[in-house]
Amino acid sequence: MAERKENNKKSGKQIKEFIVSKLPEHPSDIVNITSEHFGITRQAVNLHMRALVKEGVVSEKGKTRAKRYSLALPKKLEFSMPVTPDLEEDRVFRERVKPFLGDLKPNVMDICVYGFTEMFNNVLDHSNSKNVMVRAEFMDNQIEIAVRDFGVGIFNKIQKDFNLENPRHAILELAKGKLTSDSSKHTGEGIYFTSRMFDKFLIVSGSLAFGSYAEGDMLLEQNKDNINGTGVLMEISLESDRMMEEVFDEFTIAEEGGFTKTQLAVKLAQFEGETLISRSQAKRLLARFNKFKEVVLDFTGVETIGQPFADEVFRVFNIEHPETKLIPTNTTEQVEKMIKRTLAHE
């Protein structure tokens, strides 16, 4: 009796090992293949399949005849590496990250490729960091990807490169898009489009963070210890239907081509406790808008604006840059009245 149980254990182990070895090549007919190989019933094989699923070794999709099996992937990937002259972002993704991501929907995989390679390349070209850390993790029905360096810090670098008064102004410029300190290597589109492709996008550096969520862009200030270098977090649903090409098209005016349209949360120009009143505030908001043909100004979270601010944005800028169209959205009644009052003077 004991010998029979031991033989059953051995045969069960052999069956499971066979399933695991053959599964990558037979995701939809593994039950039949195993049944024929061992001369056992499909029902017997299904018992082993259910055991492997329960153990977390195998994952299943679909039902009955449409059921497909695959080897379950680990839930979390973490690694770090030195930043060297020969390090290439596409190779790191292909060799280290893509195998972990497994069988993602093609559109989700495209977004992950774009976001990871753009953010990793920023580390290589701009951070002056000696090391880079990568984390990818499946959580519920989402994939989260993080890239972290220990360099100069993105907001401090932008502040220095563009001679800005405050690192908060760096977030405002970053959110507009087309921001690059080296146009020979970069178009300044990577962060902007990555933030629009993912469901959640967050850059943290020092005491500040720039977040892009479904409800809009935000400037966040941390109460915890400052973050050395720069950390980027990207999150997207595994079931997302968002297409990379659609995001590019959303910010392209058909007859113009290229990155010709941008959208900006006006509240990024508003420090805590401030009201947008002055022409100086308006000029910070308007900086580099002439690089676009159309700018959508989202006034969500802005309750009121002053007459000098409105005049600079909606009258003076239009006179100086008639080729750029400003489109206000999500305005309160007060903001709408101030804009109309300003336009009445044209």
N, C-alpha and C positions, 0 to 999 in steps of 0.2 A: 504493500500500500504506500509506504513512504517512498519507495523507489519510483512508483508511478507518478506521485506528486512532483518529485524532483525532475523527472523526465518532462512533465507538463510545464514546469518552470523554464527548463532549458528550451523547449520548443516555443514557448511564448516569447522568450527573449529573442530567439532567432527570428521569429515572425516580425517582431517590432523592429529589429535591426534591419531586416529586409525592407520593410516599409519605409524606414527613414532613408535608406540608401537609394531606393528606386523612386521615391516621391517627386524629386525635382523634375524627372523625365516623364512622370505619369501622374500629373495632378488630378485628372478626371477619371482615370481607369485603374488607379492603384488597387482598388478592392478586387477587381477581376484578375489583375496580374498576380496578386498575392494568393488569391484562391487557387489559381491554376498551378502556381509554383509549388505550393505545399499540399495540394490535393485536399483542401478543406472547403467548407461552405462559405458563401459570402457572409452569412450571418455570423460565422465564427470570426471572420476577418473584421467585420464591423465592431465586434466586441473589443478587439485590439485597437481599432481606430478610435473608438470612444475613450479608451483608456489613455491613449497618446494625447488626445485633445484635452482631457482632464488634467493630465500631467503638464500641459503647457508646451509639449514638444511639437505638436501639430496644430494648425489652425484650419478651420473649415469655413467655406462660403457656399451659399445656395442651399437648395433642398432637393431631396430625392435624386432623380436622374441628372439634375443640373449641378449637383454638389461637386465642389472642387476642394482639394486639400493642398496645403503647402506647409513647409517647415515653419514653425513659429519663430519670429524674430525676437531678439532681446528687446526689452522695453526702453533701454537707455544706452547711449553711446557717449563716452567721454575720452578725450585724448588731448595731449598738448605736444607741441613741437617747437624747436628753435626756428626763428625767422632767418633764413639764409638766402643768399642771392639767387640760388637756383630753385627756390620754392615756388610752385605754380598752383594757383587756386583751382584750376580745372582738374589737375591731377589729384589733388587732395580730395576733391569731391568724388571723383571717379573711383579712387582706390579705397577711401576710408569711409565716406559718408553714404554714397549711393547703395553699397551692399547692405548697409543697415536699414535704409529706408524701404528696401524690398519692392513689392508690387503696388506702388501708389498709382492712383489715377494719372493718366498722362498729363493732364492740365496742372494737377497739383505738383507732380514731379518737375514740370517745366518751371514753375514758380519757385520751387525749392532750389533748383539749379541756379536760376538767375539771382535769387536773393543771397544764397551762400557765396557764390563766386564773386559777386559785387562787394559784399561786406569783407570777405577774406582778402580780396585785392586791395581794399582800402588800408587794411593792416599792413600789407607788404609795401605799399607805395607812400603812405602818409604817417604812420604811427611812430616810427623809430623804435618800435618795441623789439626786444630780443627774443620774446617768446609769444606764442599765440595758443589759446585754449579753445576747444570746440566741444559743444555738447548738443546732442540731439536726443529727444525723448518723446515717446508716444504716451499721451495722456488722454484718457477717455477716447474721444473720437477726433483727436487733434494731434498734429505733429508740431513740436516746438524745437527750434534750432537757435543756438546761441553761439556767438563768436566774441571772444574777449582778448584784448591786448593789454599791455602794461606800459604803453608809450606816453606820448605828450598829452593825450586827451583831445578829442575832436573839437570841443567847444573852445578850448584855449587856443588850439591851432588856428581855427577859423578867425577868432578874435584878433590874433596876431597877424595872420596873413592879409586880412582885409582892414586892419587898423580900426577895429570896432571899439566902442567905448566900454562895452560890457559883454561877458560871455552869453548873457541872455539874448543879446542882439544876434549872436551867432545862430541861435535856434531859429529866430525869425528868418534869417537869410537861408538857412538850411531848408526850411519848410517851403520856400518859394521854388526851389529847384534851380537847375543850371548854375550851381555854385561850384567852382573849381579853382584851385590855386595853380593848376598846371594844365592848361587847355590842350597842350600837345599830347597829353596822356589820357585825359579824362574830359567828358562832356558835362559832368556835374549832374547826370540824370540818375545814377545808381541808387542813391538813398531815396530820392523822391519816388521813383517808380516802385522800388521795393516796399516802401511804406504803404503804397496804394494796393499792392498785390496781396499782401498778407492780411489776415483778419486783425492781427495785433502786431504792432511794430514799436519797439522801444529802444532808444539809445540813452545810455547812462554814462555820465562822465563828471568827475568832481562831485559837486552837490546838486547838479542839474540833470534833468532828464527830458527828452523830447519823445512824446508818445503819440502814435497815430492809431486810432481805434474807429469802430463803426460810427461812434457819435462825434468824431472829429479829432483834430490835432490838439495837443495839450502841451503846455510847458509845466513841468513838475519840479518841485524843489524837495530834496530829501532832507530828512531830519537826522538820518543816520550818518555814519562816518563817510567821508568823501571816497569816491571810487577812483583809484589810480588807473590811468589809461582810459580805455573805452570798452563798454560792454554793449552788444547789440542782441536783442531778443526778437525772434520772428515766430509767429504762430499762425497756423492755418488749419481749417477743418479738413479731415480726410475725404469728406464728401463734397467739398467746395466745387462749384461749377464755374468759378471765375477763370477766365482765359487770359493768359499773358498778353495776347495781341489786343484784346478788348480794352485792357488798361492803357496800353500805348495809344490806341485809337481815341480813347476818351479825352486825351490831352493833346490831340492833334487836330488842327483845323484842316479839313480835307484839301482845300485849294492851296494851302500853304505848305503842308507836309512838315515832318519833324515835330519836335517838342515846342509847340507854338502857343499852347494854352496851359495855364496853371490855375490852381485853386488854393487860396490861403485863408486860414482862420485869423481874422483880424485881432482877436483877443490875444494872440501871441505878441502883439505890439504893446499890450497893456500890462504894465507891472501891477502887482497886487496893491490895491488901495488907490490906484490911479484912475483918472477918467481921461479918455482920449480927447484932448482939447487943443493942444498946441500944433503949430506948423512943424516944429521939430519932430514931434511924434509921427506926423503924417509923412514927412520926408523919409524917415526910417522905414516906414511901411512901404513907401513907393520905390525905394531903391531897387534898381535893376528890373523894374516892371517893363521898361522899354525893350527888354530882350524878348518880350512876348507880344503876340498879337491880341491876346485876350486873357484877362485876369478876372476870375470869379472871386469876389470878396465875401466870405462867409462871416456874417455879423453875429452868429450864435454866441450867446454869453456876453454880448456888448449891449448894455442897456441904453447908453446915451453917448453922444459925441458932441464936441463943441463946434461953433461956427468956423473958427480958424482951421481946425482939422478937416472939416467937411469941405471948405473952400479949396484948400490945398490939394485934396484928393480928387474932388469931382469937377473942379473948374480949372485951376491952375495947371494941373497935370494934363488935362485934356487939351489945353491950349499949346503946351510945350511938346506933347507927344500924341498928336491926333491919330497916329497909326496904331495905338494900343487902346483897346476897348476895355473899360472897367465895368463889371457887372455885379452890383450888390445883391446879396441874397440873405434870407433869414433876418431881416431887419425888424427892430421894434418900431412902434408908432412914432416915438420921438426921433429915432435915427432916420426914419423915412421922411419925416417932416423937415429935418435939417438938410437932408440931401436935396429935396425939392426946393427948399428955400435958396440953397446955393445955386442950383441950376437955373433958377429964375433970373439970376443976375447975368447969365450968359448973353 
